[in-house]
Amino acid sequence: MNKHNKFTAKDYLLSVQHLFAMFGATVLVPLITGLNPSLALFSAGVGTLIFHLCTKGQVPVFLGSSFAFLAALSAIIRPEGKVVIENIPLAQGGIFVAGLIYLLFALLAYLIGAKRLRRIFPAVVTGPVIIVIGINLASVAISDSINGLSLADGVNSEILMNFSIALFTLFVVIICSIFSHGFFKLVPILIGILSGYILCVILSLTGYYKMDYSAIVNAAWINIPFVSADSNKVPFMSLPKFNMGAILSIAPIALVTFMEHIGDITTSSTVVGKDFIKEPGLHRTLIGDGLATAFAGLIGGPANTTYSENTGVLATTKNYSPALLRMTAVFAIVLGLLGKIGAVLQTIPGPVKGGVEVMLFGMIAAVGVRSLAESNLDFTHSRNLTIVGLILVFGLGFSQLGGVNVHVGDITLNISGLFIAVVIGVIMNLILPDVEDR
């Protein structure tokens, strides 16, 4: 942004770049669970603005749909594989209470203080956790690059075509990031997506690739709160109902996302070069995330979380202005209300997204490596090797297995690999003596 704090055309394009990065994952959660994708964009945008208000506008973060709640939301909204509209308000009640639990964690973080939190989460813990976040997303990038096709039966022409599109998109992003100058160096993700999209349109016209424009055809021009519905007759907005069974199924997941939140805020701190856990404080980021999630529950959106895709954009472009993320939030709100425009982004081909994700997720893992390097850890010390090694193995290993499902009565919690990695790292850091090897 310029010195007068006014948005320029370049700033708007930088914000659009963040919008492209978060869009696919944000709408995927409601598409899977049965919530309304347009409302997910709307609540993500408003939730991001709430987060920035709570964090004094200092943290360049975008909040989008949380994948941690997928299984619980699907079980309530789609108990037999079909959306039961009457169950959506029940899920909303659980999401709302999950947001309130975040506020309890915020109080705990405030009482503990930044100095003690830093001792609990030193670089030897946070560095490998950031690596786990990036590498865990690697399979998503590759899956999107081949458009979700299976490699079990070998590589065929369709897979090769999809992967070639992904590589082309990735190549454009790399060229813009490393070799270009001026404006093009600032928006490599946006240029990569546009280039890949145009390539797919050309290939579609020549019969070598099939574009799907059904989302645009089926979308409404304008979504009006409490009135509009999408093609599946899912209401645009509804009010929550509080059912103890639904609350106990959804709200405890906040414990998992609390640990993931710490990992994401630590990643953002490392990328930007500022300690956000100290200032504005982890308690403020938790309040922002909690209120955003509670708001989403009130109006019918999925629970919110900080987005690794947008952190990857920060690392790629090195533009850390929080104001750009707030403008992205405004764009998300507009897309949530203007159905046709939002639907255009749904037509971005999987391989194009995959090519960009390879860059973004790789950047996150690389940031974790950089964090370890800059902390000057002594890796001849067995204690450091042990902590880093355990975090990587447990975090990546359990993630590859889909996490761990814990059944408590009628409640099923999915404990993610990232959660396990953070817990293992914290415990090992606290119990292993910090002494030199003899």
TIKEZA-836393 format. One record per residue (C-alpha): residue number from 1; residue in one letter; x, y, z. Coordinates in Angstrom, 1 decimal. Example, Ala and Ser with C-alpha at 12.3 -4.5 7.8 and 13.67 -1.06 7.14 Angstrom:
! TIKEZA-836393
SITE|paba|zavex|px|py|pz
SITE|1|A|12.3|-4.5|7.8
SITE|2|S|13.7|-1.1|7.1
END
This chain:
! TIKEZA-836393
SITE|paba|zavex|px|py|pz
SITE|1|M|0.0|0.0|0.0
SITE|2|N|1.1|3.6|-0.6
SITE|3|K|2.2|6.1|2.1
SITE|4|H|-1.3|7.6|2.2
SITE|5|N|-2.8|4.2|3.1
SITE|6|K|-5.0|4.2|0.0
SITE|7|F|-5.5|1.1|-2.1
SITE|8|T|-4.0|1.2|-5.6
SITE|9|A|-4.8|-1.1|-8.5
SITE|10|K|-1.8|-3.2|-7.6
SITE|11|D|-3.1|-3.6|-4.0
SITE|12|Y|-6.4|-4.9|-5.3
SITE|13|L|-4.7|-7.4|-7.5
SITE|14|L|-2.6|-8.6|-4.5
SITE|15|S|-5.8|-9.1|-2.5
SITE|16|V|-7.4|-11.0|-5.4
SITE|17|Q|-4.3|-13.3|-5.4
SITE|18|H|-5.1|-14.2|-1.7
SITE|19|L|-8.7|-14.7|-2.7
SITE|20|F|-7.7|-17.3|-5.4
SITE|21|A|-5.5|-19.1|-2.9
SITE|22|M|-8.1|-19.6|-0.2
SITE|23|F|-11.2|-20.1|-2.4
SITE|24|G|-11.0|-23.8|-3.3
SITE|25|A|-10.5|-25.1|0.2
SITE|26|T|-13.1|-22.7|1.7
SITE|27|V|-15.9|-23.8|-0.5
SITE|28|L|-14.8|-27.5|-0.4
SITE|29|V|-15.9|-28.0|3.2
SITE|30|P|-19.5|-26.9|2.7
SITE|31|L|-19.7|-28.9|-0.6
SITE|32|I|-18.7|-32.0|1.3
SITE|33|T|-20.8|-31.4|4.5
SITE|34|G|-23.9|-30.0|2.9
SITE|35|L|-23.6|-26.4|4.0
SITE|36|N|-24.0|-23.5|1.6
SITE|37|P|-20.7|-22.6|-0.3
SITE|38|S|-21.7|-19.0|-0.8
SITE|39|L|-22.5|-18.6|2.9
SITE|40|A|-19.1|-20.2|3.7
SITE|41|L|-17.4|-17.4|1.7
SITE|42|F|-19.6|-14.7|3.4
SITE|43|S|-18.9|-16.0|6.9
SITE|44|A|-15.1|-16.4|6.1
SITE|45|G|-15.0|-12.8|5.0
SITE|46|V|-16.8|-11.4|8.0
SITE|47|G|-14.9|-13.8|10.3
SITE|48|T|-11.6|-12.5|8.9
SITE|49|L|-12.6|-8.9|9.6
SITE|50|I|-13.6|-9.9|13.1
SITE|51|F|-10.2|-11.5|13.6
SITE|52|H|-8.4|-8.4|12.4
SITE|53|L|-10.4|-6.2|14.8
SITE|54|C|-9.5|-8.5|17.7
SITE|55|T|-5.8|-8.6|16.8
SITE|56|K|-5.6|-4.8|16.3
SITE|57|G|-5.1|-5.2|12.6
SITE|58|Q|-1.5|-6.5|13.1
SITE|59|V|-1.7|-10.2|11.9
SITE|60|P|-1.9|-10.9|8.1
SITE|61|V|-4.3|-13.8|8.4
SITE|62|F|-7.3|-15.0|6.4
SITE|63|L|-9.8|-17.3|8.1
SITE|64|G|-11.5|-20.0|6.0
SITE|65|S|-13.5|-23.2|6.5
SITE|66|S|-11.8|-25.7|8.9
SITE|67|F|-11.3|-29.2|7.7
SITE|68|A|-11.1|-30.5|11.3
SITE|69|F|-14.9|-30.4|11.6
SITE|70|L|-15.6|-32.3|8.4
SITE|71|A|-16.5|-35.7|9.9
SITE|72|A|-18.6|-34.4|12.7
SITE|73|L|-20.6|-32.0|10.4
SITE|74|S|-21.1|-34.6|7.8
SITE|75|A|-22.4|-37.1|10.4
SITE|76|I|-25.0|-34.6|11.6
SITE|77|I|-26.0|-32.9|8.3
SITE|78|R|-25.7|-36.0|6.1
SITE|79|P|-26.5|-38.9|8.4
SITE|80|E|-27.2|-41.3|5.5
SITE|81|G|-25.3|-39.6|2.7
SITE|82|K|-28.1|-37.1|1.9
SITE|83|V|-28.4|-33.6|3.2
SITE|84|V|-31.1|-33.2|5.9
SITE|85|I|-31.8|-29.5|5.9
SITE|86|E|-33.5|-29.7|9.3
SITE|87|N|-30.2|-30.8|10.8
SITE|88|I|-28.2|-27.8|9.7
SITE|89|P|-29.3|-25.6|12.6
SITE|90|L|-28.2|-28.4|15.0
SITE|91|A|-24.7|-28.3|13.5
SITE|92|Q|-24.7|-24.5|13.7
SITE|93|G|-25.3|-24.8|17.5
SITE|94|G|-22.3|-27.1|17.8
SITE|95|I|-20.1|-24.7|15.8
SITE|96|F|-21.2|-21.7|17.9
SITE|97|V|-20.3|-23.5|21.1
SITE|98|A|-16.9|-24.5|19.6
SITE|99|G|-16.3|-20.8|19.1
SITE|100|L|-17.0|-20.1|22.7
SITE|101|I|-14.6|-22.8|23.8
SITE|102|Y|-11.9|-20.8|21.9
SITE|103|L|-12.6|-17.9|24.2
SITE|104|L|-11.8|-20.2|27.2
SITE|105|F|-8.5|-21.1|25.6
SITE|106|A|-7.9|-17.4|25.0
SITE|107|L|-8.3|-16.7|28.7
SITE|108|L|-5.9|-19.5|29.5
SITE|109|A|-3.3|-18.1|27.1
SITE|110|Y|-3.7|-14.7|28.6
SITE|111|L|-3.1|-16.0|32.2
SITE|112|I|-0.1|-18.0|31.1
SITE|113|G|1.6|-15.1|29.3
SITE|114|A|3.7|-14.9|26.2
SITE|115|K|7.0|-15.6|27.9
SITE|116|R|5.8|-18.9|29.4
SITE|117|L|4.1|-19.8|26.1
SITE|118|R|7.4|-19.2|24.3
SITE|119|R|9.2|-21.6|26.7
SITE|120|I|6.5|-24.2|25.9
SITE|121|F|6.8|-23.6|22.2
SITE|122|P|10.4|-22.9|21.4
SITE|123|A|11.9|-23.2|17.9
SITE|124|V|12.8|-26.9|18.4
SITE|125|V|9.1|-27.5|18.6
SITE|126|T|7.6|-24.9|16.3
SITE|127|G|10.1|-25.5|13.4
SITE|128|P|9.3|-29.1|12.8
SITE|129|V|5.6|-28.5|13.4
SITE|130|I|5.6|-25.9|10.6
SITE|131|I|7.4|-28.5|8.4
SITE|132|V|4.6|-31.0|9.3
SITE|133|I|1.9|-28.5|8.2
SITE|134|G|3.5|-28.0|4.8
SITE|135|I|4.4|-31.7|4.1
SITE|136|N|1.0|-32.9|5.3
SITE|137|L|-0.6|-30.8|2.5
SITE|138|A|1.7|-32.2|-0.2
SITE|139|S|-0.6|-35.0|-1.0
SITE|140|V|-3.4|-32.5|-1.6
SITE|141|A|-1.3|-30.6|-4.1
SITE|142|I|-0.4|-33.8|-6.0
SITE|143|S|-4.0|-35.1|-5.9
SITE|144|D|-5.2|-31.8|-7.3
SITE|145|S|-2.4|-31.8|-9.9
SITE|146|I|-3.8|-35.1|-11.4
SITE|147|N|-7.4|-33.9|-10.8
SITE|148|G|-8.1|-36.5|-8.1
SITE|149|L|-7.4|-39.5|-10.4
SITE|150|S|-5.9|-42.7|-9.0
SITE|151|L|-2.4|-43.8|-9.7
SITE|152|A|-3.1|-47.4|-8.6
SITE|153|D|-3.5|-48.6|-12.2
SITE|154|G|-0.5|-46.7|-13.6
SITE|155|V|-0.2|-43.4|-15.5
SITE|156|N|-2.5|-42.9|-18.5
SITE|157|S|-2.9|-40.0|-21.0
SITE|158|E|-5.5|-38.2|-18.8
SITE|159|I|-3.2|-38.2|-15.8
SITE|160|L|-0.3|-37.0|-18.0
SITE|161|M|-2.5|-34.2|-19.4
SITE|162|N|-3.6|-33.0|-15.9
SITE|163|F|-0.1|-33.2|-14.5
SITE|164|S|1.3|-31.3|-17.5
SITE|165|I|-1.2|-28.5|-16.9
SITE|166|A|-0.1|-28.4|-13.2
SITE|167|L|3.5|-28.3|-14.2
SITE|168|F|2.8|-25.4|-16.6
SITE|169|T|1.1|-23.5|-13.9
SITE|170|L|3.9|-24.2|-11.4
SITE|171|F|6.5|-23.1|-14.1
SITE|172|V|4.7|-19.8|-14.6
SITE|173|V|4.6|-19.1|-10.8
SITE|174|I|8.3|-20.0|-10.5
SITE|175|I|9.3|-17.7|-13.4
SITE|176|C|7.3|-14.8|-12.0
SITE|177|S|8.6|-15.4|-8.4
SITE|178|I|12.3|-15.7|-9.3
SITE|179|F|13.1|-14.2|-12.7
SITE|180|S|10.5|-11.4|-13.2
SITE|181|H|10.7|-7.8|-11.8
SITE|182|G|8.2|-5.2|-10.7
SITE|183|F|4.5|-5.9|-10.8
SITE|184|F|4.8|-9.5|-12.1
SITE|185|K|7.0|-10.5|-9.1
SITE|186|L|4.3|-9.4|-6.7
SITE|187|V|1.5|-11.5|-8.1
SITE|188|P|3.0|-14.8|-9.2
SITE|189|I|0.1|-16.9|-7.8
SITE|190|L|-2.5|-14.8|-9.6
SITE|191|I|-0.6|-14.9|-12.9
SITE|192|G|0.0|-18.6|-12.6
SITE|193|I|-3.7|-19.3|-12.0
SITE|194|L|-4.8|-17.1|-14.9
SITE|195|S|-2.2|-18.7|-17.3
SITE|196|G|-3.3|-22.2|-16.3
SITE|197|Y|-7.0|-21.3|-16.6
SITE|198|I|-6.5|-19.9|-20.1
SITE|199|L|-4.5|-23.0|-21.1
SITE|200|C|-7.3|-25.2|-20.0
SITE|201|V|-9.9|-23.2|-21.9
SITE|202|I|-7.7|-23.5|-25.1
SITE|203|L|-7.3|-27.2|-24.5
SITE|204|S|-11.0|-27.5|-23.9
SITE|205|L|-11.8|-25.8|-27.2
SITE|206|T|-9.5|-28.2|-29.1
SITE|207|G|-10.9|-31.2|-27.3
SITE|208|Y|-7.9|-32.2|-25.3
SITE|209|Y|-9.4|-31.2|-21.9
SITE|210|K|-12.9|-30.9|-20.5
SITE|211|M|-14.0|-27.7|-18.6
SITE|212|D|-17.0|-27.9|-16.3
SITE|213|Y|-19.0|-24.7|-16.2
SITE|214|S|-22.1|-26.2|-14.4
SITE|215|A|-21.4|-24.2|-11.2
SITE|216|I|-21.8|-21.0|-13.1
SITE|217|V|-25.0|-22.2|-14.8
SITE|218|N|-26.6|-23.4|-11.5
SITE|219|A|-25.6|-20.4|-9.3
SITE|220|A|-28.0|-17.6|-8.5
SITE|221|W|-27.1|-14.1|-9.5
SITE|222|I|-27.6|-12.7|-6.0
SITE|223|N|-27.9|-14.5|-2.7
SITE|224|I|-30.3|-12.8|-0.3
SITE|225|P|-29.9|-13.8|3.4
SITE|226|F|-32.7|-16.0|4.7
SITE|227|V|-34.3|-16.2|1.2
SITE|228|S|-31.9|-17.5|-1.5
SITE|229|A|-30.9|-21.1|-1.9
SITE|230|D|-28.4|-22.9|-4.1
SITE|231|S|-29.2|-25.6|-6.6
SITE|232|N|-29.4|-28.3|-3.8
SITE|233|K|-32.0|-26.3|-2.0
SITE|234|V|-29.8|-25.6|0.9
SITE|235|P|-31.0|-22.3|2.6
SITE|236|F|-28.6|-19.4|2.4
SITE|237|M|-28.9|-18.6|6.1
SITE|238|S|-30.6|-20.1|9.1
SITE|239|L|-30.4|-19.7|12.9
SITE|240|P|-28.8|-22.2|15.2
SITE|241|K|-30.5|-24.7|17.5
SITE|242|F|-28.8|-26.1|20.5
SITE|243|N|-28.9|-29.8|20.9
SITE|244|M|-26.6|-31.5|23.4
SITE|245|G|-25.8|-34.4|21.2
SITE|246|A|-24.8|-32.2|18.3
SITE|247|I|-22.8|-29.9|20.7
SITE|248|L|-20.9|-32.8|22.2
SITE|249|S|-20.1|-34.1|18.7
SITE|250|I|-18.7|-30.8|17.4
SITE|251|A|-17.6|-28.5|20.2
SITE|252|P|-14.8|-30.7|21.6
SITE|253|I|-13.0|-30.5|18.2
SITE|254|A|-12.0|-27.0|19.4
SITE|255|L|-9.3|-28.7|21.5
SITE|256|V|-7.7|-30.1|18.3
SITE|257|T|-8.0|-26.8|16.3
SITE|258|F|-6.6|-24.9|19.3
SITE|259|M|-3.3|-26.8|18.9
SITE|260|E|-3.5|-26.3|15.1
SITE|261|H|-4.1|-22.6|15.7
SITE|262|I|-0.9|-22.3|17.7
SITE|263|G|1.0|-24.0|14.8
SITE|264|D|-0.5|-21.7|12.2
SITE|265|I|0.1|-18.5|14.2
SITE|266|T|3.7|-19.6|14.8
SITE|267|T|4.1|-20.2|11.0
SITE|268|S|2.7|-16.7|10.2
SITE|269|S|5.1|-15.2|12.8
SITE|270|T|8.1|-17.0|11.2
SITE|271|V|7.1|-15.9|7.7
SITE|272|V|6.5|-12.3|8.6
SITE|273|G|9.4|-12.0|11.1
SITE|274|K|7.2|-10.8|14.0
SITE|275|D|6.3|-12.6|17.2
SITE|276|F|2.5|-12.6|17.0
SITE|277|I|2.2|-14.8|20.1
SITE|278|K|3.8|-11.9|22.1
SITE|279|E|2.1|-9.0|20.2
SITE|280|P|-0.8|-8.7|19.8
SITE|281|G|-0.8|-12.0|21.8
SITE|282|L|-2.0|-15.5|21.3
SITE|283|H|-5.1|-14.7|23.5
SITE|284|R|-6.1|-12.1|20.9
SITE|285|T|-5.7|-14.4|17.9
SITE|286|L|-7.7|-17.0|19.8
SITE|287|I|-10.5|-14.5|20.6
SITE|288|G|-10.6|-13.5|16.9
SITE|289|D|-10.8|-17.1|15.7
SITE|290|G|-13.3|-18.0|18.4
SITE|291|L|-15.7|-15.0|17.6
SITE|292|A|-15.3|-15.7|13.9
SITE|293|T|-16.3|-19.3|14.4
SITE|294|A|-19.2|-18.4|16.7
SITE|295|F|-20.4|-15.9|14.0
SITE|296|A|-20.3|-18.6|11.4
SITE|297|G|-22.3|-20.9|13.7
SITE|298|L|-24.9|-18.2|14.1
SITE|299|I|-25.6|-17.7|10.4
SITE|300|G|-24.9|-21.2|9.0
SITE|301|G|-21.3|-21.2|7.9
SITE|302|P|-18.6|-23.8|8.7
SITE|303|A|-16.2|-23.3|11.6
SITE|304|N|-13.3|-21.0|10.7
SITE|305|T|-9.5|-21.5|11.0
SITE|306|T|-6.3|-19.7|9.8
SITE|307|Y|-5.4|-20.7|6.3
SITE|308|S|-2.1|-22.2|5.3
SITE|309|E|-2.7|-21.3|1.6
SITE|310|N|-2.7|-17.6|2.4
SITE|311|T|0.4|-18.1|4.6
SITE|312|G|2.1|-19.6|1.5
SITE|313|V|1.2|-16.6|-0.5
SITE|314|L|2.8|-14.4|2.1
SITE|315|A|6.0|-16.5|2.0
SITE|316|T|6.0|-16.4|-1.8
SITE|317|T|5.4|-12.7|-2.4
SITE|318|K|7.0|-11.3|0.8
SITE|319|N|4.2|-8.8|1.0
SITE|320|Y|2.9|-8.9|4.6
SITE|321|S|0.3|-6.1|4.7
SITE|322|P|-2.7|-7.1|6.9
SITE|323|A|-4.7|-4.5|5.0
SITE|324|L|-4.5|-6.7|1.9
SITE|325|L|-6.1|-9.6|3.8
SITE|326|R|-8.9|-7.3|5.0
SITE|327|M|-9.6|-6.3|1.4
SITE|328|T|-9.5|-10.1|0.5
SITE|329|A|-12.2|-10.5|3.2
SITE|330|V|-14.3|-7.9|1.6
SITE|331|F|-14.0|-9.6|-1.8
SITE|332|A|-15.0|-12.9|-0.1
SITE|333|I|-18.2|-11.3|1.3
SITE|334|V|-19.0|-9.9|-2.1
SITE|335|L|-18.5|-13.3|-3.8
SITE|336|G|-20.7|-14.9|-1.1
SITE|337|L|-23.5|-12.5|-2.1
SITE|338|L|-23.0|-12.5|-5.9
SITE|339|G|-23.5|-16.2|-6.8
SITE|340|K|-22.5|-16.1|-10.4
SITE|341|I|-19.2|-14.4|-9.8
SITE|342|G|-18.3|-16.7|-7.0
SITE|343|A|-19.2|-19.7|-9.1
SITE|344|V|-16.6|-18.6|-11.8
SITE|345|L|-13.9|-19.4|-9.3
SITE|346|Q|-15.4|-22.8|-8.7
SITE|347|T|-14.6|-23.7|-12.3
SITE|348|I|-10.8|-23.3|-11.8
SITE|349|P|-9.5|-26.8|-12.9
SITE|350|G|-8.0|-29.0|-10.3
SITE|351|P|-4.6|-29.2|-12.0
SITE|352|V|-4.3|-25.4|-12.0
SITE|353|K|-4.9|-25.3|-8.3
SITE|354|G|-2.5|-28.2|-7.8
SITE|355|G|0.3|-26.5|-9.6
SITE|356|V|-0.1|-23.4|-7.4
SITE|357|E|-0.5|-25.6|-4.2
SITE|358|V|2.9|-27.3|-4.9
SITE|359|M|4.5|-23.9|-4.6
SITE|360|L|2.5|-22.7|-1.6
SITE|361|F|2.7|-25.8|0.5
SITE|362|G|6.4|-26.3|-0.4
SITE|363|M|7.0|-22.7|0.8
SITE|364|I|5.4|-23.5|4.2
SITE|365|A|7.6|-26.6|4.7
SITE|366|A|10.6|-24.5|3.7
SITE|367|V|9.7|-21.8|6.3
SITE|368|G|9.9|-24.5|8.9
SITE|369|V|13.4|-25.4|7.8
SITE|370|R|14.3|-21.8|7.8
SITE|371|S|13.0|-21.4|11.4
SITE|372|L|15.2|-24.3|12.6
SITE|373|A|18.2|-22.8|10.7
SITE|374|E|17.8|-19.3|12.1
SITE|375|S|17.3|-20.6|15.7
SITE|376|N|20.9|-21.9|15.7
SITE|377|L|19.9|-25.2|17.2
SITE|378|D|22.8|-27.5|18.0
SITE|379|F|21.9|-30.7|16.1
SITE|380|T|24.9|-32.6|17.6
SITE|381|H|22.8|-32.4|20.8
SITE|382|S|20.7|-35.6|21.0
SITE|383|R|17.9|-33.8|22.8
SITE|384|N|17.2|-31.6|19.8
SITE|385|L|17.5|-34.4|17.3
SITE|386|T|15.0|-36.5|19.4
SITE|387|I|12.4|-33.8|19.6
SITE|388|V|12.5|-32.8|16.0
SITE|389|G|12.6|-36.5|14.9
SITE|390|L|9.6|-37.4|17.0
SITE|391|I|7.5|-34.5|15.8
SITE|392|L|8.2|-35.3|12.2
SITE|393|V|7.5|-39.0|12.5
SITE|394|F|4.4|-38.8|14.6
SITE|395|G|3.0|-35.8|12.8
SITE|396|L|3.5|-37.1|9.3
SITE|397|G|2.8|-40.8|10.2
SITE|398|F|-0.5|-40.2|11.8
SITE|399|S|-1.5|-37.7|9.2
SITE|400|Q|-1.0|-40.3|6.4
SITE|401|L|-3.3|-42.6|8.4
SITE|402|G|-6.0|-40.0|8.5
SITE|403|G|-5.4|-39.2|12.2
SITE|404|V|-6.9|-41.1|15.1
SITE|405|N|-10.6|-41.5|15.8
SITE|406|V|-11.3|-41.5|19.5
SITE|407|H|-14.8|-42.7|20.5
SITE|408|V|-16.3|-41.3|23.8
SITE|409|G|-19.8|-42.7|24.0
SITE|410|D|-21.7|-41.4|21.0
SITE|411|I|-19.0|-38.8|20.3
SITE|412|T|-16.2|-39.4|17.8
SITE|413|L|-13.2|-37.1|17.7
SITE|414|N|-10.7|-37.2|14.9
SITE|415|I|-7.3|-36.3|16.4
SITE|416|S|-5.1|-35.0|13.6
SITE|417|G|-1.5|-35.7|13.0
SITE|418|L|-0.7|-32.1|13.6
SITE|419|F|-2.4|-32.1|17.0
SITE|420|I|-0.3|-35.2|17.9
SITE|421|A|2.9|-33.6|16.6
SITE|422|V|2.3|-30.5|18.8
SITE|423|V|1.5|-32.5|21.9
SITE|424|I|4.5|-34.8|21.4
SITE|425|G|6.8|-31.8|20.8
SITE|426|V|5.6|-29.9|23.9
SITE|427|I|5.9|-32.9|26.2
SITE|428|M|9.3|-33.9|25.0
SITE|429|N|10.6|-30.3|25.3
SITE|430|L|9.3|-30.1|28.9
SITE|431|I|10.6|-33.5|30.1
SITE|432|L|13.9|-33.9|28.3
SITE|433|P|16.8|-32.3|30.3
SITE|434|D|18.3|-29.3|28.5
SITE|435|V|21.9|-30.4|29.1
SITE|436|E|24.9|-30.9|26.8
SITE|437|D|25.6|-34.5|25.8
SITE|438|R|28.3|-36.1|27.8
END
